[in-house]
Amino acid sequence: MAAKGPDLTDEARRKRPGLQHRVVMVDRESMMVDGVANVESFDDEEIILDTNAGVLTVTGHDLHIRQLNLEDGTIEIEGYVETCDYFDESPKRGRGFLGRLLR
């Protein structure tokens, strides 16, 4: 049996040296983000991503996650993008699935 490498916490993944953060947007209708550690929340108007450059909030209309690969740290988003904002701490951190259900 092959030895499995250590699991990376979100903080360790965020600071991993080989994981660059990059955002590529095409005509405000699609975007690809590298350096994604986790998807904090998403709906058709807002996607909150924990990246190695901070928390990235993408807002717009008809937003959909087309492809997500957290092992590679990549996400592809479709829809009309209105804003992209970075925060050092997530304003909604701690509000996981149960937190949204119990509000």
Secondary structure, DSSP 4 states (H G I P E B T S, - for coil): -PPPPPPPPHHHHHT-TT---EEEEETTTEEEEESEEEEEEE-SSEEEEEETTEEEEEEEEEEEEEEEETTTTEEEEEEEEEEEEEESS-TTTT--HHHHHT-
